[in-house]
Amino acid sequence: MSTSSLFLVLGATGGTGKHFVTRALHDGHRVRVLVRSLQKLGTQAKDLDVWEGSITDVDKIDTDKLVEGVDYVVSMLGDKELQRDKKINYLFMQKLVPSMRKQGVKRFLYQAGGLSKPYQGSLSWTLWLLRNTLASGFNGQHLDNEAVMEYLETQAKDLDWMVHRAGIISDGESKGTLQRSKTKFSMATHRDCADYSYRLMIDPARDAVHTSDFSCYV
Ligand SMILES: NC(=O)c1ccc[n+]([C@@H]2O[C@H](COP(=O)([O-])OP(=O)(O)OC[C@H]3O[C@@H](n4cnc5c(N)ncnc54)[C@H](OP(=O)(O)O)[C@@H]3O)[C@@H](O)[C@H]2O)c1
């Protein structure tokens, strides 16, 4: 992509989102963010079009304006505590997706977890066990991600969306290059997940459109 595009990054202050923002800026793109805390953006704030707000204040956010002029929307949102009993992402997506449609957004990437089931799909025995033991505290987050995947599959097939069912273990240095996989799943760093999602989004090929795959190291 030689020209500068406008990205809207949701979750820009998070583990994956912050790396995604850095990468997009580095490549000469413009980046709009919606954040709860300006302070968390640090000095990078000056390079961004910053909107302050919470996705839980659905009625207060003018989503049509939020996505105006935006080419690519990426969601790296998560709040484990709130998602215990509320599907905050799903509720926000129900308002955001019609705005994306109206404003002609080119692509939407939603980062879910590798332990979230794709719509009408299932988890391997190993991943099911991991979800229900060591990772059981994240169940609400997975249920929210699954509601979003169902919504995208059943009500937003007219949009070019892709879901990255990421596996994340740490915020350390890069461990390599991730690629898309229907079956193989790697525990990656935030940085590598962000890099992978970025490459997926700007890839002119359409192979990943309407998929909800894992990523694994090459
Ligand atoms: N972390 C993992 O181990 C892991 C593994 C696999 C998949 N995932 C998936 O990847 C996604 C992102 O993961 P992550 O680890 O990068 O997330 P993270 O570090 O927890 O960051 C989440 C981001 O979402 C923002 N956010 C949360 N609630 C918000 C709200 N109400 N309004 C606006 N922004 C809000 C946070 O803002 P604040 O900075 O204000 O909190 C933060 O920027 C999640 O959906 C998760 O399911 C995560």
The ligand as an SDF file (V2000), in Angstrom:
LIG
                    3D

 48 52  0  0  0  0  0  0  0  0999 V2000
   -4.1030  -10.9160   26.4590 N   0  0  0  0  0  0  0  0  0  0  0  0
   -4.2130  -12.1580   26.0480 C   0  0  0  0  0  0  0  0  0  0  0  0
   -3.6130  -13.0770   26.5930 O   0  0  0  0  0  0  0  0  0  0  0  0
   -5.0610  -12.4790   24.8490 C   0  0  0  0  0  0  0  0  0  0  0  0
   -4.8590  -13.6840   24.2400 C   0  0  0  0  0  0  0  0  0  0  0  0
   -5.5710  -13.9710   23.1090 C   0  0  0  0  0  0  0  0  0  0  0  0
   -6.5140  -13.0900   22.6440 C   0  0  0  0  0  0  0  0  0  0  0  0
   -6.7440  -11.9280   23.2810 N   0  0  0  0  0  0  0  0  0  0  0  0
   -7.8080  -11.0690   22.7500 C   0  0  0  0  0  0  0  0  0  0  0  0
   -7.2810   -9.9110   22.1460 O   0  0  0  0  0  0  0  0  0  0  0  0
   -8.0430   -8.7710   22.4800 C   0  0  0  0  0  0  0  0  0  0  0  0
   -7.1020   -7.7050   22.9980 C   0  0  0  0  0  0  0  0  0  0  0  0
   -6.1910   -8.2830   23.8740 O   0  0  0  0  0  0  0  0  0  0  0  0
   -5.0390   -7.4500   24.5730 P   0  0  0  0  0  0  0  0  0  0  0  0
   -4.3020   -8.3830   25.4550 O   0  0  0  0  0  0  0  0  0  0  0  0
   -4.3110   -6.6420   23.5800 O   0  0  0  0  0  0  0  0  0  0  0  0
   -5.9420   -6.4890   25.4700 O   0  0  0  0  0  0  0  0  0  0  0  0
   -5.5690   -5.5320   26.6870 P   0  0  0  0  0  0  0  0  0  0  0  0
   -4.1010   -5.3730   26.8470 O   0  0  0  0  0  0  0  0  0  0  0  0
   -6.3650   -5.9740   27.8510 O   0  0  0  0  0  0  0  0  0  0  0  0
   -6.1460   -4.1380   26.1500 O   0  0  0  0  0  0  0  0  0  0  0  0
   -7.5040   -3.9550   25.9320 C   0  0  0  0  0  0  0  0  0  0  0  0
   -7.7320   -2.5910   25.3440 C   0  0  0  0  0  0  0  0  0  0  0  0
   -9.1480   -2.3720   25.2910 O   0  0  0  0  0  0  0  0  0  0  0  0
   -9.4040   -1.1000   25.8790 C   0  0  0  0  0  0  0  0  0  0  0  0
  -10.7360   -1.0380   26.4660 N   0  0  0  0  0  0  0  0  0  0  0  0
  -11.2640   -1.9010   27.3600 C   0  0  0  0  0  0  0  0  0  0  0  0
  -12.4950   -1.5150   27.6940 N   0  0  0  0  0  0  0  0  0  0  0  0
  -12.7350   -0.3760   27.0100 C   0  0  0  0  0  0  0  0  0  0  0  0
  -13.8130    0.5080   26.9710 C   0  0  0  0  0  0  0  0  0  0  0  0
  -14.9030    0.3100   27.7250 N   0  0  0  0  0  0  0  0  0  0  0  0
  -13.7650    1.5770   26.1450 N   0  0  0  0  0  0  0  0  0  0  0  0
  -12.6600    1.8010   25.4010 C   0  0  0  0  0  0  0  0  0  0  0  0
  -11.5770    1.0020   25.4080 N   0  0  0  0  0  0  0  0  0  0  0  0
  -11.6170   -0.0700   26.2220 C   0  0  0  0  0  0  0  0  0  0  0  0
   -8.3410   -0.9580   26.9520 C   0  0  0  0  0  0  0  0  0  0  0  0
   -8.2720    0.3690   27.3930 O   0  0  0  0  0  0  0  0  0  0  0  0
   -7.5950    0.7560   28.8110 P   0  0  0  0  0  0  0  0  0  0  0  0
   -6.1270    0.9030   28.5150 O   0  0  0  0  0  0  0  0  0  0  0  0
   -8.2620    2.0190   29.1760 O   0  0  0  0  0  0  0  0  0  0  0  0
   -7.8710   -0.3680   29.7580 O   0  0  0  0  0  0  0  0  0  0  0  0
   -7.1350   -1.4390   26.1760 C   0  0  0  0  0  0  0  0  0  0  0  0
   -6.6760   -0.4380   25.3110 O   0  0  0  0  0  0  0  0  0  0  0  0
   -9.1040   -9.2520   23.4880 C   0  0  0  0  0  0  0  0  0  0  0  0
  -10.3470   -9.3340   22.8240 O   0  0  0  0  0  0  0  0  0  0  0  0
   -8.7080  -10.6260   23.8720 C   0  0  0  0  0  0  0  0  0  0  0  0
   -9.8290  -11.4910   23.8810 O   0  0  0  0  0  0  0  0  0  0  0  0
   -6.0080  -11.5800   24.3570 C   0  0  0  0  0  0  0  0  0  0  0  0
  1  2  1  0
  2  3  2  0
  2  4  1  0
  4  5  1  0
  4 48  2  0
  5  6  2  0
  6  7  1  0
  7  8  2  0
  8  9  1  0
  8 48  1  0
  9 10  1  0
  9 46  1  0
 10 11  1  0
 11 12  1  0
 11 44  1  0
 12 13  1  0
 13 14  1  0
 14 15  2  0
 14 16  1  0
 14 17  1  0
 17 18  1  0
 18 19  2  0
 18 20  1  0
 18 21  1  0
 21 22  1  0
 22 23  1  0
 23 24  1  0
 23 42  1  0
 24 25  1  0
 25 26  1  0
 25 36  1  0
 26 27  1  0
 26 35  1  0
 27 28  2  0
 28 29  1  0
 29 30  1  0
 29 35  2  0
 30 31  1  0
 30 32  2  0
 32 33  1  0
 33 34  2  0
 34 35  1  0
 36 37  1  0
 36 42  1  0
 37 38  1  0
 38 39  2  0
 38 40  1  0
 38 41  1  0
 42 43  1  0
 44 45  1  0
 44 46  1  0
 46 47  1  0
M  CHG  2   8   1  16  -1
M  END
$$$$
